[in-house]
Each structure stands twice: as C-alpha cells, then as structure tokens.
Amino acid sequence: MKPKALKLHFFISCLLVGFFAFFVLSCSFVSYETKPLLNEKIIEKISTKDPESQEFKDFLISQGFKNDQLSIHTWNLNELMLCALFFNPKIDIAKKEWSIAKDQESVAAIKPPSSIGFGAGREGNNQDKSKNALGINFSTLFETANKAKIREEKAFNQTLIKRLELRKLAWDIKTELTSTYLEYQRSLLNIQAIKNEVKMQNDIFNMLKKRKTAGIASSPELDLSQLELNKNIQKLNDEQIRIEGLRAMLGKITGLTPEKFNLLTLVPLNAEDFITEFDITLNNESHKEKLNDLGIYNRIDLRIALAKYSLAESKLKLQIAEQYPDITFSPAYLYDYGTSKWILGLSTLIPSREKNQALISAAKKISEIEVLLVEKLQTSILNDIAKITSNYQTNYDLVKKGIEDNKSITDIENGLDKKFNDGEIDRLEFTKEKLKNIQFKRKLYENKVALIQSGFDFESTLQYPIIKQNQIMANEK
C-alpha cells in the first residue's frame, strides 16, 4: 500500500477511535432494576405514617409553624388540612405526574440526534490498485419552521396544566375535608343534645305512666310519648353509627390509618368565630365585586381550561409547522481504490398535503372546543356564585332570626324556673318546655353549621381562601 494510503488509513482509524470515545462519553446508560411490588412493604409504609414523625414536623415548620408549636395537641381544620397535604396519597400521585411533565419539558428542548457511520470493503483483483475501500459519513437534521421552539412551548403548557391540577386537587381535598369535618362536629353536638332529649323524654314518659296509673293521663298520650322516645333512641343510635363513619372518612382524607387518626384530639367547632369572619367578607358590599372577579378570572379550574387552550394552540402551531419539510444534511468521505471522494448529501421527506390539511383542520377544531369549554366554565362559575350567594344569605337570615328567638327563649327559661319554683307549673309541664328549648337550640346549632358550610362552599366556588382561619393552599414544594 502506498504511503499516502497508509497515512489515510491511520487518519481514519484515529477518527473512528475518537468518535467511539465521544459516543461512549456522551451516552448515559441506565440499567433496569426490578422493583417487585410487595404488599407487606406497602402496608408498612401506610402504618408508619405518623403525625408525630420528624418528617411531618419539618413539613409543618416549612409551612410557618414554630418549634414551640410542635407537637400538635389539639387539631383544628387547618392542621388536618396540612396533614392531608402531607400524607394523602393523591397528592403524591399528582406531584409525580407534575414531575414527569417537567422531565418531558426538558426532553422537548433537546435537538434531534445526529448520526455517524463508517463503511469498509475489500475487493480482490489483479490490478495495481488498492483493494480496500473505506468511508465515513455524518448526518444531521435541520428542523424548519421553529418546530423545536413550538415543542418546548407545548411541553411548558403540559407542565403548567399538571401544576395547576395539583393545586386543584388540594382544593378538592380541602372541600371534602371541610364538609366532612363540619358534619362530624354537627353530629358530635347532636349526639349530646339527643342524649339530653332522650333523658327528658324518658322522664316525661315515666311521669305520664304514673299519671295513667292514677287515672290522670290517657293511653294515647302515653303511647305518643313512648313513640317520641323510641324515635329519639333510634336517632341517637343512627347518629352514633354515622359519627364513626365520619371519623373514618376524616382519617381517609388525611391519609392516616384509623389507629393513628383516633389518637388525634379534634378541637370543638367554634361556630361563632367562623360566622363572624365569613360575615365580615360576604356581607360587605365592597367585597362582592372582588369576589366575583376572583371566581371569573382566577379560579384554578378556569386557569387549567385556559392552559389547555394554550396547549391546543401549541399543537395547532406544531401541526402547521409540519407542513414544512425538514432537511437532512449528510456529508461523507470515501476512499476507494486509491481515490479520495467527498460527497455532500441533502434529503427531505415530502409531507402529504392532504394529510396535513386534515390534521390542521382537526387541531383547529380542538382549539375551538377549548374556547367553548372556557366559556361554558365561566358561565357555570357565574351561576354557582349566584346560587351560593343566595344559599349563604338564606342561612344567614335563619341564624340571625334563631339568635333573636334564642334571647326570648332564654327569658322564657328564666321564667319557667321561677314558675316551677313558685309552684305555678308542675314538673311534667316544666320538663316538656325544657325539652322544646333543647330541640330549638339543637336546630339553631344545625343552622349555624349550615351557614358555615355555605361560607366554605363560597370558598370552594372561588377556590380562594376568604377568611383568616383558612389560609392553607396547595403545597407545591
């Protein structure tokens, strides 16, 4: 072989070694590791979720708690919500989906891969020429119409949707937790009130029974008293079963096992404070326009709908860009029978015009649908705000009237005590009047809980905290 050919062989060999080294260094190889799903480990993970754990305490500190506030001895709605944000598995799933979207966003920014190739051949002949043929080629893709930038925009919108869906999930959990917590508190007070009613009804029944024996009371009167007593006993049993289910539901929402959740001491509902705070905001005319704007423009599911519209527009732009073919540039060097050759190759894939037009038309329609969905959602929000406003005002008026009536009942109770002590009424009449008062107060408390619930329904409709006692939002860390 001629010296020139030897030098060329040496150069190509060095070049190949260099390319191979570059290939190995630039590639990241990750091996697959089997991770079998073991029920025992899952159960262990669930059972070790502990609100007394250091990890949860660190989370509370990141949310603004001080060291001297830990551990939590009594749990109110905010603490339960933080517990749900940390332990509820739905939050972990949503965070993973958001993380995947961020990974895909990183991938979208990567340029299309280039390729490198090497060819070698040998031909037997009796001519005074080299029998070896060597070649090396390189190809790279040049994208047109800013396709890479559009892909990045599309991936960014997908990530935004997942982040907003995480925040929306936190609000959904908060809504479910609040409703269950209020029902639990209402049931708790109902049980105590019904127990008092049962005790009084039992006293009334025994007094009527004695009067019937003495010929003073009638059988229908005694039977009616027995019926009312039995109804309340059944109501008490139903309420006790119900409160167990509500407590189990609270444990499920917070992500704790029944054993761990039952160790928590829940703070009794301070109805008056909640009512006062909601009243300051919702019965203030200057706040109403601001609250409407929050619902119409800032609600999280509306922002999700707008992000989905942006995603549809990105897909449309990408589909339009696909009309323009990409170009593959492929220079090559060939050493053949003592002759050096340089080759420049250009190639492209010609897209189908009819297919592109059909895909663009479909993408446009999808974008138009997203616009209609935004309009539909905004209309629904306006109607929801009007409905919740009406419900809140109705419950507010019921509570206001109940409080006024309760003042009169307090005066009546004071008069009853005096009449009973003075002997103007007997014990049976006194007990019946006391029973009516207890039933009225139970109904008043139920109305107060309904008023608080309608206030939280307002928050859920706006997806924005409107009182100081409820400032927990989705954790995005």
C-alpha positions in Angstrom: 0.0 0.0 0.0 1.2 3.5 -0.8 2.5 5.8 2.0 -0.3 8.2 1.2 -2.9 5.4 1.6 -1.3 4.3 4.9 -1.5 7.8 6.3 -5.1 8.0 5.2 -5.9 4.7 6.9 -4.2 5.9 10.1 -6.1 9.1 10.0 -9.5 7.3 9.5 -8.6 4.9 12.3 -7.8 7.7 14.7 -11.0 9.5 13.7 -13.1 6.3 14.4 -11.5 5.8 17.8 -12.2 9.4 18.6 -15.8 9.1 17.5 -16.2 5.9 19.5 -14.8 7.6 22.6 -17.1 10.5 22.1 -20.1 8.2 21.7 -19.3 6.3 25.0 -18.7 9.5 27.0 -21.8 11.3 25.7 -24.2 8.5 26.3 -25.7 7.8 29.8 -26.5 4.2 30.3 -29.0 3.3 32.9 -29.6 -0.3 33.8 -33.1 -1.7 34.7 -33.6 -2.8 38.2 -36.5 -4.9 39.1 -38.7 -3.5 41.9 -41.3 -6.0 42.8 -44.5 -4.7 44.4 -44.7 -6.1 47.8 -47.9 -5.8 49.8 -46.0 -6.1 53.0 -43.9 -3.0 52.3 -46.9 -1.0 51.2 -48.8 -1.9 54.4 -45.7 -1.0 56.4 -45.5 2.4 54.6 -49.1 3.1 55.4 -48.8 2.1 59.0 -45.7 4.2 59.6 -47.5 7.4 58.5 -47.4 9.3 61.8 -48.3 13.0 62.6 -45.6 12.8 65.3 -42.9 11.9 62.8 -39.9 14.3 62.3 -40.6 14.5 58.6 -44.1 15.8 59.2 -42.8 18.3 61.8 -40.3 19.5 59.3 -43.1 20.0 56.8 -45.1 22.0 59.4 -42.1 24.2 60.0 -41.8 24.8 56.2 -45.5 25.9 56.4 -44.8 28.6 59.1 -45.1 26.6 62.3 -42.6 27.4 65.1 -40.7 24.7 67.1 -42.6 25.6 70.3 -45.9 24.8 68.5 -44.9 21.2 67.9 -46.1 18.6 68.7 -49.8 19.5 67.9 -52.0 18.5 70.9 -55.4 19.7 69.5 -56.3 19.6 65.8 -58.4 22.1 64.0 -59.4 22.3 60.3 -56.1 23.9 59.2 -53.9 21.3 60.9 -56.0 18.5 59.4 -55.6 20.1 56.0 -51.8 20.2 56.4 -51.9 16.5 57.4 -53.9 15.7 54.3 -51.4 17.6 52.1 -48.5 15.6 53.6 -50.0 12.1 53.9 -52.8 11.8 51.3 -51.5 9.6 48.5 -53.4 11.5 45.9 -51.1 14.4 46.5 -48.1 12.2 45.9 -49.5 10.9 42.7 -50.2 14.4 41.4 -46.7 15.5 42.3 -45.2 12.6 40.4 -47.3 13.5 37.4 -46.1 17.1 37.6 -42.5 15.8 37.9 -43.0 13.7 34.8 -44.3 16.7 32.9 -41.2 18.7 33.9 -39.0 15.8 32.7 -40.8 15.9 29.3 -40.3 19.6 29.2 -36.6 19.1 29.5 -36.7 16.4 26.7 -38.6 18.8 24.4 -35.7 21.2 24.4 -33.2 18.6 23.2 -32.3 18.9 19.5 -32.9 15.9 17.2 -30.0 13.4 17.2 -27.3 13.4 14.6 -25.8 10.1 13.2 -22.3 8.9 12.3 -21.5 5.9 10.1 -18.4 4.0 8.9 -18.1 1.7 5.9 -15.3 -0.6 4.9 -14.9 -3.1 2.0 -12.4 -5.1 0.1 -12.3 -6.4 -3.5 -9.9 -9.0 -4.9 -8.3 -8.0 -8.2 -5.1 -8.4 -10.1 -4.7 -4.7 -10.9 -2.1 -2.5 -9.3 -4.7 -0.6 -7.2 -5.7 -0.7 -3.6 -8.0 -3.5 -2.7 -9.5 -1.6 0.3 -12.4 0.8 0.3 -13.1 3.0 3.4 -15.8 5.6 4.0 -17.1 7.7 6.8 -20.3 9.7 6.9 -22.2 12.1 9.2 -25.8 13.3 9.0 -27.7 15.8 11.0 -31.3 17.0 10.8 -32.2 20.7 10.3 -35.7 21.4 11.5 -37.6 24.2 9.8 -40.5 26.5 11.0 -39.3 26.7 14.6 -40.6 23.2 15.4 -38.2 22.8 18.4 -39.4 26.1 19.9 -43.0 25.1 19.4 -42.4 21.7 21.1 -40.9 23.5 24.1 -44.0 25.7 24.3 -46.2 22.7 24.1 -44.3 20.9 26.9 -44.4 24.0 29.0 -48.2 24.2 28.8 -48.4 20.5 29.7 -46.3 21.1 32.8 -48.4 24.1 33.7 -51.6 22.0 33.5 -50.1 19.4 35.8 -49.0 22.1 38.3 -52.5 23.6 38.3 -54.1 20.2 38.6 -52.0 19.6 41.8 -53.4 22.9 43.2 -56.9 22.0 42.1 -56.6 18.6 43.8 -55.5 20.3 47.0 -58.7 22.4 46.9 -60.8 19.3 46.2 -59.3 17.6 49.2 -59.9 20.7 51.3 -63.5 20.9 50.2 -64.1 17.2 51.1 -62.3 17.6 54.4 -64.2 20.7 55.4 -67.6 19.2 54.6 -66.8 16.0 56.5 -65.3 18.0 59.4 -68.4 20.2 59.8 -70.7 17.1 59.5 -68.6 15.4 62.2 -68.9 18.5 64.5 -72.6 18.7 63.9 -73.0 15.0 64.6 -70.9 15.3 67.8 -73.2 18.0 69.2 -76.3 16.3 68.0 -75.4 13.2 70.0 -75.0 15.2 73.2 -78.3 17.1 72.5 -80.2 13.9 71.7 -78.9 12.2 74.8 -80.3 15.1 76.8 -83.6 14.9 74.9 -83.8 11.1 75.5 -83.3 11.6 79.2 -86.0 14.3 79.3 -88.4 12.2 77.2 -87.8 9.2 79.4 -88.6 11.4 82.5 -91.8 12.6 80.7 -92.8 9.0 79.8 -92.3 7.8 83.4 -94.4 10.8 84.7 -97.2 10.1 82.2 -97.0 6.4 83.1 -97.6 7.2 86.8 -100.4 9.6 85.9 -102.1 7.0 83.7 -101.9 4.6 86.6 -103.5 7.3 88.7 -106.1 7.9 86.0 -104.9 11.4 85.2 -103.3 10.7 81.8 -104.8 8.9 78.8 -103.3 5.9 77.0 -102.9 7.8 73.6 -100.9 10.5 75.4 -98.6 7.8 76.9 -98.3 5.9 73.6 -97.3 9.2 71.8 -94.7 9.8 74.5 -93.4 6.3 74.0 -93.3 6.8 70.3 -91.3 10.0 70.6 -88.9 8.4 73.0 -88.3 5.4 70.7 -87.8 7.7 67.7 -85.1 9.7 69.5 -83.4 6.5 70.8 -83.2 5.3 67.2 -82.0 8.7 66.1 -79.3 8.5 68.7 -78.2 5.1 67.5 -78.1 6.2 63.9 -76.1 9.3 64.8 -73.5 7.3 66.8 -73.1 5.0 63.8 -72.8 8.0 61.5 -70.2 9.7 63.6 -68.0 6.7 63.4 -68.2 6.7 59.6 -67.4 10.4 59.5 -64.3 9.9 61.7 -63.2 7.1 59.5 -63.7 9.4 56.4 -61.6 12.1 58.1 -58.8 9.6 58.6 -59.0 8.5 55.0 -58.9 12.1 53.7 -55.9 12.9 55.9 -54.1 9.8 54.8 -53.8 8.2 58.3 -54.7 4.8 59.5 -57.7 4.6 61.9 -55.2 3.8 64.7 -53.2 6.9 64.2 -56.1 9.2 63.4 -58.1 8.1 66.5 -55.2 9.4 68.6 -55.8 12.9 67.4 -57.9 15.2 69.6 -60.1 17.4 67.4 -60.9 20.9 68.6 -64.6 21.6 69.1 -66.1 23.8 66.3 -66.0 27.5 67.3 -69.1 28.4 65.2 -69.2 32.0 66.3 -65.7 32.8 65.1 -66.3 31.3 61.7 -69.7 33.0 61.3 -68.1 36.4 62.3 -65.3 36.0 59.8 -67.5 35.0 56.9 -69.9 37.8 57.8 -67.1 40.4 57.5 -66.3 39.4 54.0 -69.5 38.0 52.5 -71.9 40.7 53.8 -69.6 43.5 52.7 -70.8 45.2 49.5 -67.4 46.5 48.7 -66.0 42.9 48.6 -68.7 41.4 46.4 -67.3 42.6 43.1 -63.8 41.5 44.0 -65.1 38.0 45.0 -66.9 37.8 41.6 -63.7 38.7 39.8 -61.8 36.0 41.8 -64.3 33.4 40.6 -64.4 34.6 37.0 -60.7 35.2 36.4 -58.6 33.4 39.0 -60.3 30.1 39.7 -57.9 27.3 39.3 -60.0 25.1 37.1 -60.6 28.1 34.8 -56.8 28.6 34.6 -56.5 24.9 33.8 -59.0 25.4 31.0 -57.0 28.4 29.7 -53.8 26.3 29.9 -55.5 23.6 27.9 -56.5 26.1 25.3 -52.8 27.3 25.1 -51.8 23.6 24.7 -54.3 23.2 21.9 -52.9 26.3 20.2 -49.3 24.9 20.6 -50.5 21.6 18.9 -52.1 23.6 16.1 -48.9 25.6 15.6 -46.8 22.4 15.5 -49.2 20.8 13.0 -48.9 23.9 10.8 -45.1 23.8 11.1 -45.2 20.1 10.0 -46.2 21.4 6.5 -42.6 22.5 6.0 -40.3 19.5 5.4 -37.1 19.1 7.5 -33.8 18.8 5.8 -31.1 16.1 6.5 -27.6 17.2 5.7 -25.2 14.3 5.3 -21.6 14.9 4.2 -19.4 11.8 3.6 -15.8 10.9 2.8 -14.9 7.9 0.7 -11.5 6.4 0.0 -12.0 4.0 -3.0 -9.1 2.3 -4.8 -6.6 5.0 -4.1 -9.0 7.8 -4.9 -10.4 10.2 -2.2 -14.0 11.4 -2.7 -16.1 14.0 -0.8 -19.8 13.7 -1.0 -22.5 16.1 0.2 -26.0 14.7 0.6 -29.2 16.6 1.2 -32.5 14.8 1.7 -36.0 15.5 2.9 -39.3 13.8 3.4 -42.1 15.4 1.4 -45.2 15.5 3.6 -48.6 14.7 2.3 -50.6 17.9 1.6 -54.0 16.2 2.1 -53.0 14.6 5.4 -51.5 17.9 6.7 -54.7 19.8 5.9 -56.8 17.2 7.6 -54.6 17.3 10.7 -54.6 21.1 10.8 -58.3 21.2 10.5 -58.7 18.8 13.4 -56.3 20.8 15.5 -58.2 24.0 14.8 -61.5 22.4 15.9 -59.9 21.1 19.1 -58.7 24.6 19.8 -62.2 26.0 19.2 -63.6 23.4 21.5 -61.3 24.6 24.3 -62.5 28.1 23.8 -66.1 26.9 24.1 -65.2 25.0 27.3 -63.7 28.2 28.8 -66.9 30.0 28.0 -69.0 27.1 29.5 -66.9 27.1 32.7 -67.2 30.9 33.1 -71.0 30.7 32.7 -71.1 27.9 35.2 -69.0 29.9 37.7 -71.3 32.9 37.5 -74.3 30.7 38.2 -72.5 28.9 41.0 -71.6 32.3 42.6 -75.2 33.5 42.4 -76.5 30.2 43.9 -74.0 30.1 46.7 -74.7 33.8 47.5 -78.4 33.1 47.8 -77.8 30.0 49.9 -75.5 31.9 52.2 -78.0 34.8 52.7 -80.8 32.3 53.4 -78.8 30.5 56.0 -77.6 33.8 57.4 -81.1 35.0 57.9 -82.2 31.8 59.5 -79.3 32.0 62.0 -80.0 35.7 62.7 -83.7 35.0 63.4 -82.7 32.0 65.5 -80.3 34.1 67.7 -83.1 36.6 68.2 -85.6 33.9 69.1 -83.0 32.3 71.4 -82.9 35.5 73.5 -86.7 35.2 74.0 -86.3 31.5 74.9 -83.6 32.4 77.5 -86.1 34.8 79.0 -88.8 32.1 78.9 -86.5 29.6 80.6 -85.8 32.0 83.4 -89.5 32.5 83.8 -90.1 28.7 83.8 -87.6 28.2 86.6 -89.4 30.9 88.6 -92.8 29.4 87.8 -91.7 25.9 88.8 -90.0 27.1 92.0 -93.2 29.1 92.8 -95.3 26.0 92.1 -97.3 27.6 89.2 -96.4 24.7 86.9 -95.8 21.0 87.7 -92.7 19.0 86.8 -94.3 17.4 83.7 -95.1 20.8 82.1 -91.7 22.2 83.2 -89.8 19.2 81.6 -91.9 19.5 78.3 -91.0 23.1 78.0 -87.3 22.4 78.7 -87.4 19.7 76.0 -88.8 22.2 73.4 -86.0 24.6 74.3 -83.3 22.0 73.9 -84.7 21.0 70.5 -84.8 24.6 69.4 -81.1 25.1 70.4 -80.2 21.9 68.5 -81.9 23.3 65.4 -80.2 26.6 65.9 -76.8 24.9 66.0 -77.5 22.9 62.9 -78.4 26.2 61.1 -75.1 27.7 62.3 -73.2 24.7 60.8 -75.2 25.1 57.6 -74.2 28.8 57.5 -70.5 27.9 58.0 -70.8 25.2 55.3 -72.3 27.7 52.8 -69.4 30.1 53.6 -66.9 27.3 52.8 -68.9 26.5 49.7 -68.3 30.1 48.7 -64.5 29.5 49.2 -64.7 26.3 47.2 -66.6 28.0 44.4 -64.0 30.8 44.2 -61.1 28.4 45.0 -59.6 31.1 47.1 -59.3 31.5 50.9 -61.5 34.3 52.1 -61.2 34.0 55.9 -58.1 34.2 58.2 -58.8 30.8 59.8 -58.4 29.0 56.4 -55.2 30.1 54.6 -53.9 26.7 53.6 -53.3 26.4 49.9 -51.7 23.7 47.8 -48.2 22.8 48.6 -46.0 22.9 45.5 -42.7 22.1 47.1 
